[in-house]
Amino acid sequence: QQPVQSPQAVILREGEDAVINCSSSKALYSVHWYRQKHGEAPVFLMILLKGGEQKGHDKISASFNEKKQQSSLYLTASQLSYSGTYFCGTEYGDDKIIFGKGTRLHILP
Amino acid sequence: GAGVSQTPSNKVTEKGKYVELRCDPISGHTALYWYRQSLGQGPEFLIYFQGTGAADDSGLPNDRFFAVRPEGSVSTLKIQRTERGDSAVYLCASSQTSGRGNEQFFGPGTRLTVL
């Protein structure tokens, strides 16, 4: 049930865009996105719910395709502070989140 | 307005010993979650509490692991007869309540090293 994230890692130059994908083999109730910097706790970015509701930071955008059981996180005009590991977490109606293995994002100046 | 706190921040123990890891959630948050994170991996769900009761403990790897939350606030994760494979960062998170759409706030974690 662990979601699959792609790519595993990406290197960008500051100002470039990136898309991180998350897919599940099972019907999703919600998708959660977090960012974790080395040695720190994961920090909430966004929740996407079945039915279209979203909660999150204004500067982050994401999509949730319920039919395909996929979510994508869009990082536009990347900044150095965006560096870190991005985790998607999937929830299947049982109130617990199963996290993927993460996508490591490195932004070069 | 403090966030989630966890103590100790680091714990080094010997194989076979007993350890307790503490989590103090954000005040007023009724849901509390424990995760384990190994190097290069995402957080792995262990158990979650809604109030004082364990709503789902399906992620606990075996009966050496146990967690309590007797008054619905602070929680303690207890590991008996520790093994080297238990070495990891143990993360705690809390949310206002359980259920979909609730943001989880993570603590800084306890790094457990079993020698």
Backbone of each chain as ProteinMPNN parsed JSONL, in Angstrom:
{"seq_chain_A": "QQPVQSPQAVILREGEDAVINCSSSKALYSVHWYRQKHGEAPVFLMILLKGGEQKGHDKISASFNEKKQQSSLYLTASQLSYSGTYFCGTEYGDDKIIFGKGTRLHILP", "coords_chain_A": {"N_chain_A": [[0.814, -1.208, 0.0], [2.154, 1.112, 0.127], [2.697, 4.28, -1.279], [4.002, 5.116, -4.53], [6.62, 7.152, -5.424], [7.802, 9.506, -7.831], [10.106, 11.646, -9.589], [12.917, 9.837, -8.081], [14.895, 11.506, -7.331], [15.85, 14.901, -7.965], [17.55, 17.521, -9.585], [17.712, 20.953, -9.733], [18.082, 24.22, -11.203], [17.969, 27.35, -9.587], [14.88, 28.97, -9.905], [13.858, 27.299, -11.83], [11.291, 24.875, -12.768], [9.531, 22.125, -11.204], [8.039, 18.87, -11.085], [6.558, 16.585, -8.945], [5.582, 13.3, -8.547], [3.05, 11.05, -7.326], [1.797, 7.894, -6.792], [-0.779, 5.465, -6.306], [-1.784, 2.082, -5.692], [-4.216, 1.556, -4.844], [-7.552, 2.673, -4.073], [-7.821, 6.049, -3.169], [-8.429, 8.15, -0.318], [-7.389, 10.512, 0.58], [-4.57, 12.649, -0.052], [-1.449, 13.547, 1.219], [1.061, 15.992, 1.432], [4.409, 16.548, 2.353], [7.383, 18.281, 3.334], [10.749, 17.653, 4.073], [13.64, 18.733, 5.617], [17.126, 18.054, 5.933], [17.792, 16.362, 8.901], [15.678, 17.518, 10.197], [12.197, 17.883, 11.248], [9.415, 16.586, 9.346], [7.508, 18.9, 7.397], [4.314, 20.227, 6.957], [2.753, 20.598, 3.778], [0.529, 20.352, 1.986], [-2.838, 19.127, 1.719], [-4.882, 16.988, -0.136], [-8.126, 16.167, -0.854], [-10.424, 13.507, -1.488], [-12.969, 14.26, -3.712], [-12.301, 16.828, -4.118], [-11.597, 18.906, -2.364], [-9.054, 21.027, -1.015], [-6.298, 21.756, 1.116], [-3.812, 23.944, 2.097], [-0.559, 25.543, 1.65], [-0.375, 28.753, 0.13], [1.563, 29.131, -1.853], [2.103, 26.72, -2.904], [1.183, 24.239, -5.224], [-0.95, 21.579, -6.227], [-2.22, 18.535, -7.64], [-4.909, 16.137, -7.818], [-5.78, 13.187, -9.021], [-8.439, 11.319, -8.933], [-9.436, 9.131, -10.291], [-7.212, 7.915, -11.46], [-5.775, 7.503, -9.236], [-3.667, 9.133, -8.422], [-1.357, 11.743, -7.529], [0.066, 14.957, -8.006], [2.695, 17.18, -7.285], [3.429, 20.533, -7.726], [6.138, 22.553, -8.235], [6.993, 25.715, -8.751], [9.095, 28.175, -10.249], [11.443, 27.708, -8.648], [13.039, 28.087, -5.461], [16.004, 28.455, -3.462], [15.351, 27.642, -0.909], [13.563, 25.633, -1.278], [14.773, 23.232, -1.366], [15.145, 19.87, -0.278], [13.631, 16.861, 1.016], [10.787, 15.511, -0.389], [7.773, 14.179, 0.643], [5.046, 12.138, -0.177], [1.983, 11.232, 1.279], [-0.405, 8.753, 1.691], [-3.859, 8.161, 2.27], [-6.335, 5.896, 3.216], [-8.93, 5.908, 4.098], [-8.873, 5.096, 6.676], [-7.83, 6.785, 8.492], [-5.063, 6.856, 8.892], [-1.779, 7.681, 7.755], [0.148, 6.602, 5.043], [3.383, 6.811, 4.095], [5.357, 7.608, 1.176], [8.608, 6.793, -0.285], [9.933, 9.097, -0.764], [11.096, 12.057, -2.509], [14.049, 13.452, -3.452], [15.017, 16.735, -3.591], [17.159, 19.043, -5.008], [18.294, 22.283, -5.135], [20.133, 24.363, -7.158], [22.16, 27.308, -7.009]], "CA_chain_A": [[0.0, 0.0, 0.0], [3.004, 2.295, 0.119], [2.631, 4.953, -2.574], [5.243, 5.185, -5.298], [6.943, 8.515, -5.808], [8.782, 9.693, -8.904], [11.342, 10.867, -9.608], [13.526, 9.614, -6.764], [15.703, 12.685, -7.029], [15.908, 15.88, -9.047], [18.409, 18.687, -9.367], [17.234, 22.093, -10.504], [18.687, 25.525, -10.964], [17.021, 28.292, -9.01], [13.988, 29.552, -10.903], [13.263, 26.274, -12.691], [10.095, 24.223, -12.245], [9.61, 20.677, -11.013], [6.812, 18.146, -10.756], [6.798, 15.348, -8.204], [4.4, 12.475, -8.696], [2.756, 10.071, -6.282], [0.728, 7.034, -7.278], [-1.212, 4.404, -5.407], [-2.445, 0.958, -6.355], [-5.482, 1.383, -4.146], [-8.357, 3.893, -4.081], [-7.373, 7.005, -2.161], [-9.328, 9.122, 0.28], [-6.697, 11.788, 0.621], [-3.116, 12.646, -0.269], [-0.789, 14.556, 2.035], [2.425, 16.308, 0.993], [5.279, 17.116, 3.37], [8.784, 18.49, 2.973], [11.649, 17.435, 5.205], [15.038, 19.101, 5.419], [18.016, 17.117, 6.612], [17.869, 16.493, 10.353], [14.525, 18.235, 10.751], [10.902, 17.198, 11.164], [8.609, 16.888, 8.148], [6.647, 20.078, 7.502], [3.113, 20.115, 6.123], [2.618, 21.451, 2.601], [-0.809, 20.345, 1.382], [-3.707, 17.951, 1.747], [-5.886, 16.942, -1.204], [-9.144, 15.217, -0.432], [-11.372, 12.958, -2.453], [-14.076, 15.186, -3.849], [-11.774, 18.071, -4.647], [-11.159, 19.9, -1.391], [-7.617, 21.11, -0.796], [-5.846, 22.668, 2.156], [-2.365, 24.029, 2.06], [0.068, 26.837, 1.513], [-0.743, 29.446, -1.108], [2.592, 29.088, -2.884], [2.265, 25.338, -3.358], [0.007, 23.739, -5.923], [-0.935, 20.137, -6.431], [-3.426, 17.983, -8.243], [-5.293, 14.82, -7.331], [-6.608, 12.49, -10.003], [-9.031, 10.214, -8.17], [-9.595, 7.947, -11.163], [-5.906, 7.279, -11.645], [-5.165, 7.356, -7.916], [-2.366, 9.8, -8.514], [-1.271, 13.15, -7.168], [1.305, 15.603, -8.43], [3.046, 18.423, -6.598], [4.057, 21.43, -8.691], [7.011, 23.561, -7.649], [7.31, 26.639, -9.826], [10.077, 29.228, -9.941], [12.017, 27.166, -7.414], [13.963, 28.883, -4.666], [16.965, 27.634, -2.729], [14.691, 27.116, 0.284], [12.72, 24.48, -1.632], [15.575, 22.011, -1.276], [14.753, 18.955, 0.789], [12.992, 15.632, 0.553], [9.339, 15.65, -0.425], [7.069, 12.92, 0.862], [3.597, 12.081, -0.253], [1.379, 10.264, 2.183], [-1.729, 8.393, 1.216], [-4.791, 7.754, 3.329], [-7.302, 5.031, 2.544], [-10.208, 5.885, 4.815], [-8.682, 4.568, 8.023], [-7.253, 7.857, 9.312], [-3.619, 6.831, 9.064], [-1.071, 8.055, 6.532], [1.259, 5.761, 4.622], [4.278, 7.685, 3.341], [6.251, 7.067, 0.174], [10.022, 6.812, 0.057], [10.434, 10.455, -0.864], [11.795, 12.59, -3.679], [15.055, 14.409, -2.991], [15.105, 17.89, -4.482], [18.307, 19.902, -4.72], [18.251, 23.493, -5.949], [21.445, 25.009, -7.317], [22.026, 28.765, -7.217]], "C_chain_A": [[0.849, 1.26, 0.0], [2.932, 2.969, -1.242], [4.008, 5.002, -3.22], [5.46, 6.619, -5.746], [7.95, 8.517, -6.958], [8.907, 11.181, -9.199], [11.864, 10.637, -8.189], [14.319, 10.837, -6.343], [15.685, 13.613, -8.229], [16.79, 17.03, -8.626], [17.935, 19.795, -10.292], [18.139, 23.283, -10.278], [17.583, 26.423, -10.417], [16.179, 28.922, -10.124], [13.328, 28.532, -11.806], [12.071, 25.624, -11.982], [10.324, 22.727, -12.088], [8.222, 20.125, -10.722], [7.2, 16.852, -10.069], [5.493, 14.568, -8.218], [4.286, 11.425, -7.602], [1.616, 9.211, -6.79], [0.478, 5.892, -6.316], [-1.883, 3.298, -6.204], [-3.847, 0.736, -5.793], [-6.222, 2.721, -4.128], [-8.02, 4.778, -2.883], [-8.511, 7.831, -1.596], [-8.672, 10.494, 0.336], [-5.213, 11.566, 0.37], [-2.533, 13.813, 0.523], [0.624, 14.763, 1.503], [3.184, 17.012, 2.116], [6.663, 17.326, 2.784], [9.629, 18.327, 4.234], [13.056, 17.85, 4.818], [15.89, 18.206, 6.314], [18.076, 17.397, 8.115], [16.695, 17.21, 10.996], [13.259, 17.401, 10.626], [10.236, 17.501, 9.833], [7.684, 18.074, 8.415], [5.51, 19.967, 6.491], [3.143, 21.095, 4.953], [1.153, 21.513, 2.146], [-1.524, 19.029, 1.644], [-4.687, 18.078, 0.59], [-6.856, 15.822, -0.858], [-9.953, 14.716, -1.617], [-12.572, 13.893, -2.506], [-13.625, 16.581, -4.202], [-11.295, 19.102, -3.646], [-9.646, 19.851, -1.219], [-7.341, 22.049, 0.374], [-4.346, 22.75, 2.051], [-1.877, 25.444, 1.908], [-0.226, 27.432, 0.145], [0.285, 29.266, -2.215], [2.831, 27.682, -3.421], [1.004, 24.943, -4.116], [0.171, 22.248, -6.187], [-2.244, 19.715, -7.059], [-3.659, 16.59, -7.7], [-6.241, 14.222, -8.361], [-7.172, 11.246, -9.325], [-9.15, 8.949, -9.007], [-8.287, 7.183, -11.29], [-5.194, 7.033, -10.319], [-3.762, 7.943, -7.892], [-2.474, 11.239, -8.028], [0.06, 13.689, -7.672], [1.479, 16.908, -7.67], [3.832, 19.281, -7.566], [4.855, 22.504, -7.953], [7.457, 24.477, -8.775], [8.264, 27.716, -9.336], [10.805, 28.885, -8.648], [13.027, 28.117, -6.786], [14.892, 27.941, -3.919], [16.308, 26.96, -1.528], [13.802, 25.909, -0.016], [13.477, 23.159, -1.523], [15.122, 21.165, -0.091], [14.19, 17.693, 0.177], [11.486, 15.793, 0.681], [8.7, 14.27, -0.287], [5.59, 13.09, 0.544], [3.129, 11.004, 0.707], [-0.037, 10.001, 1.723], [-2.577, 7.865, 2.36], [-5.962, 7.056, 2.652], [-8.627, 4.909, 3.296], [-10.095, 5.369, 6.227], [-7.915, 5.529, 8.924], [-5.76, 7.749, 9.565], [-2.954, 7.081, 7.707], [0.069, 7.075, 6.283], [2.133, 6.617, 3.705], [5.08, 6.92, 2.3], [7.702, 7.218, 0.606], [10.655, 8.19, -0.127], [11.09, 10.778, -2.193], [12.759, 13.645, -3.185], [15.19, 15.507, -4.032], [16.279, 18.759, -4.051], [18.271, 21.085, -5.677], [19.641, 24.128, -5.97], [21.26, 26.497, -7.557], [22.366, 29.148, -8.653]], "O_chain_A": [[0.317, 2.363, -0.116], [3.088, 2.302, -2.264], [5.036, 4.938, -2.544], [4.589, 7.225, -6.371], [8.824, 7.654, -7.045], [7.925, 11.914, -9.076], [11.322, 11.173, -7.222], [14.407, 11.165, -5.16], [15.526, 13.172, -9.367], [16.783, 17.457, -7.471], [17.779, 19.589, -11.496], [18.869, 23.349, -9.29], [16.409, 26.263, -10.753], [16.707, 29.349, -11.151], [12.347, 28.844, -12.481], [11.868, 25.794, -10.78], [11.186, 22.139, -12.742], [7.354, 20.815, -10.188], [8.061, 16.114, -10.548], [4.428, 15.116, -7.935], [5.281, 10.976, -7.034], [0.573, 9.736, -7.18], [1.374, 5.42, -5.617], [-2.473, 3.544, -7.256], [-4.566, -0.165, -6.224], [-5.595, 3.78, -4.164], [-7.946, 4.315, -1.745], [-9.452, 8.173, -2.313], [-9.336, 11.515, 0.159], [-4.679, 10.471, 0.549], [-3.062, 14.924, 0.496], [1.305, 13.796, 1.161], [2.677, 17.941, 2.743], [7.065, 16.632, 1.85], [9.268, 18.8, 5.311], [13.6, 17.381, 3.818], [15.419, 17.676, 7.32], [18.37, 18.513, 8.543], [16.709, 17.48, 12.197], [13.249, 16.351, 9.983], [10.468, 18.561, 9.252], [7.151, 18.23, 9.514], [5.727, 19.653, 5.321], [3.505, 22.261, 5.109], [0.607, 22.598, 1.945], [-0.906, 17.973, 1.772], [-5.254, 19.147, 0.362], [-6.458, 14.686, -0.603], [-10.137, 15.418, -2.611], [-13.124, 14.271, -1.472], [-14.443, 17.434, -4.547], [-10.652, 20.078, -4.03], [-9.034, 18.784, -1.269], [-8.069, 23.018, 0.59], [-3.674, 21.726, 1.927], [-2.634, 26.408, 2.014], [-0.313, 26.724, -0.858], [-0.074, 29.249, -3.392], [3.672, 27.485, -4.298], [-0.107, 25.271, -3.701], [1.281, 21.739, -6.348], [-3.241, 20.437, -7.017], [-2.745, 15.941, -7.191], [-7.361, 14.697, -8.544], [-6.474, 10.246, -9.163], [-8.985, 7.838, -8.503], [-8.264, 5.954, -11.233], [-4.127, 6.42, -10.29], [-2.812, 7.328, -7.408], [-3.531, 11.865, -8.105], [1.051, 12.964, -7.751], [0.518, 17.643, -7.444], [4.798, 18.812, -8.167], [4.309, 23.261, -7.151], [8.213, 24.064, -9.655], [8.242, 28.112, -8.17], [10.793, 29.652, -7.686], [13.756, 28.838, -7.468], [14.591, 26.757, -3.765], [16.665, 25.838, -1.169], [13.341, 25.238, 0.907], [12.873, 22.089, -1.583], [14.763, 21.69, 0.963], [14.266, 17.485, -1.034], [10.979, 16.169, 1.738], [9.044, 13.329, -1.002], [4.965, 14.069, 0.95], [3.804, 9.996, 0.914], [-0.779, 10.93, 1.404], [-2.084, 7.216, 3.283], [-6.51, 7.54, 1.661], [-9.351, 3.925, 3.142], [-11.105, 5.215, 6.914], [-7.414, 5.143, 9.98], [-5.233, 8.495, 10.391], [-3.499, 6.737, 6.658], [0.849, 6.759, 7.182], [1.675, 7.089, 2.665], [5.439, 5.758, 2.494], [7.997, 7.699, 1.7], [11.785, 8.42, 0.305], [11.573, 9.895, -2.903], [12.346, 14.628, -2.569], [15.444, 15.24, -5.206], [16.385, 19.158, -2.891], [18.224, 20.904, -6.894], [20.236, 24.392, -4.925], [20.314, 26.908, -8.229], [22.308, 30.325, -9.007]]}, "seq_chain_B": "GAGVSQTPSNKVTEKGKYVELRCDPISGHTALYWYRQSLGQGPEFLIYFQGTGAADDSGLPNDRFFAVRPEGSVSTLKIQRTERGDSAVYLCASSQTSGRGNEQFFGPGTRLTVL", "coords_chain_B": {"N_chain_B": [[2.135, 28.418, 22.787], [3.668, 26.344, 21.86], [5.219, 23.86, 19.797], [5.076, 20.379, 18.821], [6.799, 18.398, 21.093], [9.602, 16.28, 21.764], [11.219, 13.907, 23.774], [13.962, 11.827, 24.862], [16.198, 13.786, 22.737], [18.175, 12.359, 21.603], [19.03, 8.945, 21.983], [21.041, 6.497, 23.196], [21.489, 3.102, 23.477], [22.023, -0.204, 24.793], [21.882, -3.36, 23.188], [19.09, -5.32, 23.998], [18.235, -3.833, 26.151], [15.717, -1.779, 27.798], [13.718, 0.902, 26.592], [12.234, 4.17, 26.791], [10.363, 6.509, 25.032], [9.35, 9.821, 24.767], [6.519, 11.861, 23.982], [5.179, 15.042, 23.604], [2.321, 16.48, 22.735], [0.838, 19.134, 20.689], [-0.998, 21.442, 22.54], [-4.347, 20.651, 23.153], [-4.695, 19.112, 20.915], [-6.202, 16.199, 19.844], [-5.568, 13.885, 18.507], [-2.829, 11.682, 18.126], [0.18, 10.554, 16.752], [2.575, 8.0, 16.12], [5.601, 7.468, 14.411], [8.197, 5.725, 12.625], [11.351, 6.381, 11.307], [13.681, 5.388, 9.04], [17.014, 5.753, 7.698], [16.965, 7.486, 4.688], [14.398, 6.769, 4.07], [10.785, 7.114, 4.059], [8.595, 8.335, 6.703], [7.396, 5.71, 8.743], [4.372, 4.38, 9.604], [3.372, 3.679, 12.946], [1.548, 3.674, 15.22], [-1.615, 5.099, 16.222], [-3.327, 7.411, 18.346], [-6.533, 8.348, 19.437], [-7.564, 10.579, 21.551], [-7.363, 8.958, 24.641], [-7.245, 6.361, 23.86], [-5.816, 3.738, 21.857], [-6.303, 3.944, 18.569], [-5.488, 2.681, 16.289], [-3.154, 0.284, 16.014], [-1.738, -1.087, 14.188], [0.705, -0.811, 12.937], [2.761, -1.369, 14.667], [5.696, -3.165, 15.028], [6.134, -5.6, 16.416], [5.509, -7.466, 19.48], [7.27, -6.313, 21.22], [7.083, -3.656, 21.178], [5.259, -0.974, 22.516], [2.754, 1.426, 23.294], [1.477, 4.203, 25.155], [-1.035, 6.476, 26.299], [-2.088, 7.853, 28.683], [-3.591, 10.046, 29.782], [-4.582, 11.329, 27.672], [-2.952, 13.211, 26.591], [0.225, 13.622, 26.802], [2.316, 11.125, 25.37], [3.88, 7.917, 25.557], [6.247, 5.93, 24.04], [7.206, 2.655, 24.237], [9.868, 0.416, 24.232], [10.82, -2.837, 24.455], [13.533, -5.068, 25.244], [15.502, -4.204, 23.314], [16.66, -4.23, 19.904], [19.284, -4.229, 17.421], [18.2, -3.549, 14.982], [16.173, -1.855, 15.656], [17.124, 0.651, 15.667], [16.69, 3.948, 14.675], [15.021, 7.007, 13.664], [12.53, 8.146, 15.712], [9.483, 9.481, 15.237], [7.001, 11.74, 16.324], [3.695, 12.897, 15.892], [1.021, 15.286, 15.953], [-2.486, 16.051, 15.646], [-5.412, 18.12, 15.29], [-7.704, 16.58, 15.381], [-8.439, 13.192, 14.569], [-8.891, 11.79, 11.306], [-9.785, 12.49, 7.903], [-8.166, 15.095, 6.088], [-6.903, 16.47, 8.092], [-4.204, 18.277, 9.147], [-1.035, 17.106, 10.088], [1.209, 17.773, 12.681], [4.582, 17.578, 13.133], [6.954, 16.436, 15.542], [10.438, 17.0, 16.532], [11.678, 14.568, 16.68], [13.14, 11.524, 18.048], [16.287, 10.253, 18.062], [17.16, 7.014, 18.02], [19.659, 4.824, 18.945], [20.804, 1.614, 18.876], [23.187, -0.309, 20.276]], "CA_chain_B": [[2.078, 28.107, 21.389], [4.764, 25.449, 21.524], [4.898, 22.771, 18.888], [5.233, 19.036, 19.368], [8.146, 18.183, 21.621], [9.945, 14.884, 22.001], [12.417, 13.704, 24.585], [15.125, 12.668, 24.606], [16.445, 14.016, 21.316], [19.033, 11.235, 21.23], [19.102, 7.89, 22.98], [21.918, 5.385, 22.83], [21.271, 2.02, 24.427], [22.616, -1.475, 24.408], [20.961, -4.43, 22.773], [18.451, -6.013, 25.112], [17.726, -2.901, 27.158], [14.37, -1.198, 27.659], [13.746, 2.357, 26.417], [10.97, 4.91, 26.706], [10.456, 7.74, 24.258], [8.204, 10.625, 25.176], [5.994, 12.846, 23.031], [4.256, 16.017, 24.173], [1.685, 17.06, 21.542], [0.332, 20.497, 20.777], [-2.119, 21.499, 23.47], [-5.67, 20.61, 22.537], [-4.755, 18.126, 19.826], [-6.692, 14.934, 20.384], [-4.957, 12.758, 17.791], [-1.371, 11.61, 18.264], [0.703, 9.501, 15.882], [3.991, 7.631, 16.198], [6.207, 6.942, 13.19], [9.615, 5.399, 12.69], [11.964, 6.734, 10.034], [15.049, 4.92, 8.826], [17.758, 6.613, 6.788], [16.59, 7.421, 3.278], [13.03, 6.282, 3.931], [9.732, 7.951, 4.597], [8.088, 7.911, 8.014], [6.638, 4.467, 8.73], [3.341, 4.448, 10.64], [3.407, 2.676, 14.009], [0.326, 3.624, 16.021], [-2.172, 6.402, 16.515], [-4.276, 7.552, 19.435], [-7.566, 9.38, 19.439], [-7.776, 10.657, 22.993], [-6.53, 8.051, 25.425], [-7.235, 5.013, 23.307], [-5.098, 3.451, 20.62], [-7.305, 3.699, 17.533], [-4.914, 1.779, 15.29], [-1.771, -0.068, 16.365], [-1.361, -2.103, 13.208], [2.066, -0.615, 12.466], [3.771, -1.807, 15.645], [6.325, -4.318, 14.363], [5.992, -6.838, 17.2], [5.028, -7.195, 20.833], [8.254, -5.588, 22.041], [6.711, -2.241, 21.083], [3.997, -0.65, 23.168], [2.62, 2.864, 23.515], [0.381, 4.597, 26.02], [-1.39, 7.901, 26.356], [-3.065, 7.653, 29.764], [-4.461, 11.17, 30.071], [-4.998, 11.954, 26.42], [-2.031, 14.272, 26.169], [1.556, 13.051, 26.591], [2.367, 9.701, 25.027], [5.177, 7.269, 25.71], [6.497, 4.719, 23.238], [8.071, 1.797, 25.038], [10.457, -0.68, 23.461], [11.477, -3.808, 25.332], [14.552, -5.952, 24.652], [15.85, -3.538, 22.056], [17.522, -4.903, 18.934], [19.995, -3.263, 16.575], [17.282, -3.148, 13.921], [15.252, -0.818, 16.142], [17.773, 1.951, 15.493], [15.953, 4.784, 13.715], [14.451, 8.213, 14.271], [11.127, 7.946, 16.063], [8.781, 10.75, 15.105], [5.649, 11.853, 16.858], [2.933, 13.972, 15.271], [-0.319, 15.445, 16.508], [-3.421, 16.847, 14.855], [-6.553, 18.561, 16.097], [-8.451, 15.361, 15.57], [-8.103, 12.266, 13.501], [-9.801, 11.933, 10.191], [-9.231, 13.06, 6.686], [-8.079, 16.536, 5.986], [-6.281, 17.101, 9.25], [-2.764, 18.439, 9.069], [-0.268, 16.582, 11.206], [2.372, 18.564, 13.06], [5.598, 16.648, 13.592], [8.005, 16.823, 16.458], [11.785, 16.888, 15.975], [12.101, 13.176, 16.672], [14.158, 10.957, 18.934], [17.171, 9.333, 17.336], [17.497, 5.867, 18.86], [20.757, 3.988, 18.465], [20.971, 0.402, 19.682], [24.538, -0.833, 20.01]], "C_chain_B": [[3.176, 27.185, 20.958], [4.284, 24.373, 20.555], [4.996, 21.444, 19.602], [6.666, 18.89, 19.881], [8.361, 16.708, 21.91], [11.233, 14.823, 22.824], [12.687, 12.225, 24.772], [15.296, 12.911, 23.104], [17.317, 12.888, 20.752], [19.047, 10.212, 22.352], [19.996, 6.789, 22.434], [21.744, 4.322, 23.899], [21.945, 0.763, 23.919], [21.538, -2.477, 24.047], [20.405, -5.126, 24.008], [17.878, -5.096, 26.176], [16.333, -2.393, 26.802], [14.503, 0.313, 27.49], [12.332, 2.925, 26.375], [11.233, 6.212, 25.969], [9.178, 8.533, 24.509], [7.818, 11.621, 24.103], [4.992, 13.735, 23.743], [3.596, 16.754, 23.011], [1.317, 18.524, 21.745], [-0.92, 20.47, 21.656], [-3.452, 21.52, 22.729], [-5.803, 19.634, 21.388], [-5.153, 16.769, 20.406], [-6.062, 13.72, 19.712], [-3.437, 12.839, 17.887], [-0.889, 10.382, 17.526], [2.173, 9.252, 16.195], [4.412, 7.031, 14.851], [7.658, 6.572, 13.483], [10.205, 5.708, 11.314], [13.412, 6.251, 9.997], [15.698, 5.786, 7.759], [17.316, 6.413, 5.339], [15.185, 6.93, 3.016], [12.029, 7.31, 4.431], [9.323, 7.492, 5.983], [7.203, 6.682, 7.866], [5.658, 4.497, 9.901], [3.5, 3.321, 11.653], [2.045, 2.542, 14.692], [-0.264, 5.013, 16.082], [-3.24, 6.324, 17.589], [-5.296, 8.626, 19.096], [-7.98, 9.48, 20.91], [-6.822, 9.72, 23.707], [-6.369, 6.682, 24.784], [-6.441, 4.893, 22.022], [-6.126, 3.069, 19.557], [-6.805, 2.701, 16.491], [-3.465, 1.517, 15.661], [-1.185, -1.07, 15.381], [0.07, -1.97, 12.711], [3.147, -1.035, 13.449], [4.382, -3.111, 15.13], [6.187, -5.634, 15.111], [5.628, -6.459, 18.637], [6.093, -6.598, 21.744], [7.922, -4.099, 22.101], [5.343, -2.034, 21.713], [3.934, 0.854, 23.369], [1.395, 3.133, 24.363], [0.166, 6.096, 25.936], [-2.471, 8.031, 27.435], [-4.012, 8.817, 30.017], [-4.854, 11.922, 28.806], [-4.126, 13.094, 25.955], [-0.682, 13.654, 25.832], [1.449, 11.561, 26.267], [3.781, 9.182, 25.212], [5.212, 6.027, 24.831], [7.539, 3.899, 23.99], [8.578, 0.653, 24.177], [11.224, -1.58, 24.424], [12.529, -4.585, 24.542], [14.993, -5.414, 23.293], [16.813, -4.367, 21.221], [18.171, -3.844, 18.047], [19.102, -2.741, 15.46], [16.256, -2.118, 14.356], [15.85, 0.573, 15.984], [17.103, 2.723, 14.37], [15.627, 6.102, 14.409], [12.965, 7.952, 14.499], [10.454, 9.323, 16.111], [7.398, 10.66, 15.72], [4.971, 13.016, 16.138], [1.587, 14.085, 15.97], [-1.179, 16.239, 15.538], [-4.64, 17.133, 15.717], [-7.492, 17.41, 16.396], [-8.019, 14.403, 14.485], [-9.098, 12.468, 12.367], [-9.163, 12.649, 9.025], [-9.168, 14.566, 6.765], [-7.46, 17.223, 7.165], [-4.77, 17.075, 9.136], [-2.1, 17.861, 10.306], [0.966, 17.454, 11.426], [3.388, 17.617, 13.695], [6.52, 17.269, 14.627], [9.366, 16.594, 15.833], [12.341, 15.474, 15.97], [13.085, 12.829, 17.772], [14.986, 9.992, 18.106], [17.602, 8.235, 18.296], [18.602, 5.066, 18.189], [20.925, 2.818, 19.419], [22.31, -0.232, 19.305], [24.606, -2.344, 20.186]], "O_chain_B": [[3.591, 27.225, 19.8], [3.102, 24.03, 20.51], [5.001, 21.384, 20.832], [7.623, 19.22, 19.181], [7.428, 15.982, 22.254], [12.184, 15.572, 22.599], [11.746, 11.434, 24.836], [14.601, 12.296, 22.295], [17.205, 12.518, 19.583], [19.074, 10.569, 23.53], [19.749, 6.228, 21.366], [21.842, 4.611, 25.092], [22.378, 0.683, 22.769], [20.419, -2.424, 24.558], [21.139, -5.474, 24.934], [17.108, -5.545, 27.024], [15.849, -2.553, 25.682], [15.314, 0.941, 28.171], [11.378, 2.254, 25.98], [12.199, 6.921, 26.249], [8.073, 7.99, 24.47], [8.674, 12.161, 23.401], [4.072, 13.251, 24.402], [4.244, 17.575, 22.363], [1.468, 19.073, 22.837], [-1.775, 19.595, 21.527], [-3.654, 22.304, 21.801], [-6.913, 19.358, 20.933], [-4.522, 16.264, 21.335], [-6.03, 12.637, 20.297], [-2.841, 13.908, 17.749], [-1.465, 9.301, 17.65], [2.921, 10.182, 16.498], [3.706, 6.224, 14.248], [8.258, 7.041, 14.45], [9.632, 5.345, 10.287], [14.245, 6.651, 10.811], [15.01, 6.473, 7.005], [17.301, 5.289, 4.837], [14.812, 6.697, 1.866], [12.386, 8.255, 5.135], [9.663, 6.384, 6.398], [6.36, 6.62, 6.971], [6.068, 4.624, 11.055], [3.731, 2.168, 11.29], [1.462, 1.459, 14.74], [0.463, 6.004, 16.007], [-3.951, 5.328, 17.726], [-4.962, 9.673, 18.543], [-8.651, 8.597, 21.444], [-5.626, 9.689, 23.417], [-5.457, 5.931, 25.131], [-6.396, 5.816, 21.208], [-6.743, 2.006, 19.632], [-7.591, 1.97, 15.889], [-2.638, 2.428, 15.625], [-0.253, -1.806, 15.704], [0.605, -2.91, 12.123], [4.328, -1.054, 13.1], [3.656, -4.058, 14.829], [6.129, -6.69, 14.481], [5.464, -5.282, 18.96], [5.838, -6.397, 22.932], [8.417, -3.376, 22.965], [4.405, -2.798, 21.485], [4.964, 1.49, 23.594], [0.406, 2.402, 24.308], [1.052, 6.863, 25.558], [-3.633, 8.291, 27.125], [-5.147, 8.589, 30.435], [-5.396, 13.025, 28.873], [-4.489, 13.849, 25.053], [-0.465, 13.21, 24.705], [0.61, 10.844, 26.812], [4.754, 9.917, 25.045], [4.315, 5.186, 24.881], [8.613, 4.394, 24.331], [7.804, 0.001, 23.476], [12.147, -1.143, 25.111], [12.422, -4.736, 23.325], [14.871, -6.085, 22.268], [17.656, -5.097, 21.742], [17.682, -2.72, 17.935], [19.247, -1.593, 15.042], [15.543, -1.563, 13.52], [15.147, 1.57, 16.152], [16.963, 2.222, 13.254], [15.921, 6.285, 15.59], [12.24, 7.58, 13.576], [10.809, 10.191, 16.909], [6.723, 9.633, 15.64], [5.62, 14.011, 15.815], [1.073, 13.106, 16.512], [-0.67, 17.001, 14.715], [-4.872, 16.479, 16.734], [-8.008, 17.277, 17.506], [-7.294, 14.791, 13.568], [-10.042, 13.249, 12.492], [-8.14, 13.321, 9.157], [-9.99, 15.219, 7.409], [-7.485, 18.451, 7.242], [-4.144, 16.019, 9.043], [-2.543, 18.095, 11.43], [1.667, 17.82, 10.483], [3.086, 16.938, 14.676], [6.821, 18.462, 14.588], [9.458, 16.056, 14.73], [13.358, 15.206, 15.331], [13.758, 13.687, 18.342], [14.465, 9.041, 17.524], [18.319, 8.488, 19.264], [18.496, 4.681, 17.025], [21.159, 3.001, 20.614], [22.525, -0.636, 18.162], [25.667, -2.94, 20.001]]}, "name": "protein", "num_of_chains": 2, "seq": "QQPVQSPQAVILREGEDAVINCSSSKALYSVHWYRQKHGEAPVFLMILLKGGEQKGHDKISASFNEKKQQSSLYLTASQLSYSGTYFCGTEYGDDKIIFGKGTRLHILPGAGVSQTPSNKVTEKGKYVELRCDPISGHTALYWYRQSLGQGPEFLIYFQGTGAADDSGLPNDRFFAVRPEGSVSTLKIQRTERGDSAVYLCASSQTSGRGNEQFFGPGTRLTVL"}
